[in-house]
Amino acid sequence: MLSMSNLSADQAENYYEQDDYYTQDLAEDESQQQSQGKSQVLEAIWYGKGATALGLAGGVEQPIFKKLLHGKTPQGESLHAKRINLNNHRAATDNPSLEPST
């Protein structure tokens, strides 16, 4: 079963920081991978037309990711054409897959 919920910028920031999901310390992750006998560490990277338009390339950096969640470009400019109500702003959508319990 799929459930959807909208997240504010602060909720999304907290959600991603819990496990440092997109911006985890790759050095720490790499040492864990090596201790488990795995040879490749994958990192989150910027991808797509939106990333290109914003000049984003390479690995995801937490400060830039936070700015995007709050509707700002990496340079701090607004991504919105008009003023937004921060109380109603949807920064992210959570789509967890809920497995039925047995």
C-alpha positions in Angstrom: 0.0 0.0 0.0 1.3 3.4 -0.9 0.7 6.4 1.3 1.5 10.0 0.4 2.0 13.0 2.6 3.3 16.6 1.9 6.2 17.9 4.0 7.1 21.4 4.9 10.7 22.5 4.4 11.4 22.0 8.1 9.8 18.6 8.2 11.7 17.5 5.0 14.9 18.8 6.5 14.4 16.8 9.7 13.3 13.8 7.7 16.5 13.7 5.6 18.7 14.6 8.5 17.6 11.6 10.7 19.7 9.2 8.7 21.6 12.0 6.7 20.0 10.1 3.8 21.2 12.2 0.9 24.3 13.8 2.4 25.8 11.3 4.7 29.5 11.4 5.4 30.9 9.4 2.5 34.2 8.8 4.3 32.4 7.1 7.2 30.2 5.1 4.8 33.2 4.1 2.7 35.0 2.7 5.8 31.9 0.7 6.7 31.6 -0.6 3.1 35.2 -1.7 3.1 34.8 -3.4 6.5 31.9 -5.4 5.0 34.0 -6.3 2.0 32.1 -4.1 -0.5 34.3 -2.2 -3.0 32.0 0.6 -4.2 30.5 3.5 -2.3 27.6 5.2 -4.0 26.8 8.8 -3.3 23.7 10.9 -4.1 24.4 13.1 -7.1 22.6 16.0 -8.8 20.8 14.9 -11.9 18.4 16.2 -14.5 17.4 19.4 -16.2 16.6 21.2 -13.0 20.0 20.5 -11.6 21.6 21.7 -14.8 19.6 24.9 -14.8 20.7 25.6 -11.3 24.3 24.8 -12.0 24.3 21.7 -9.7 26.7 18.9 -10.5 28.5 16.2 -8.6 27.7 15.1 -5.1 24.8 16.5 -3.1 25.9 18.9 -0.5 23.8 19.4 2.6 23.8 23.2 2.8 22.6 23.5 -0.9 20.0 20.7 -0.4 18.6 22.7 2.6 18.4 25.9 0.5 16.4 24.0 -2.2 14.0 22.6 0.4 13.3 26.2 1.5 12.7 27.3 -2.1 16.0 29.0 -2.6 18.7 28.6 -5.3 22.3 27.8 -4.2 22.9 31.5 -4.4 20.0 32.3 -2.0 17.5 33.6 -4.6 13.9 32.6 -4.6 12.9 29.7 -6.9 9.3 30.9 -6.9 7.8 33.4 -9.4 5.6 34.9 -6.7 5.7 35.2 -2.9 4.7 32.0 -1.2 3.1 31.3 2.2 5.7 29.3 4.1 3.0 27.7 6.2 1.5 26.1 3.1 4.7 25.5 1.1 5.2 21.9 0.1 9.0 21.2 0.0 8.7 17.5 -0.5 6.3 14.6 -0.7 6.9 11.4 1.3 5.7 8.2 -0.5 6.4 5.4 2.0 5.4 1.9 0.9 3.5 0.3 3.7 3.6 -3.5 3.8 0.7 -5.3 5.3 1.5 -6.9 8.6 0.9 -10.7 8.9 
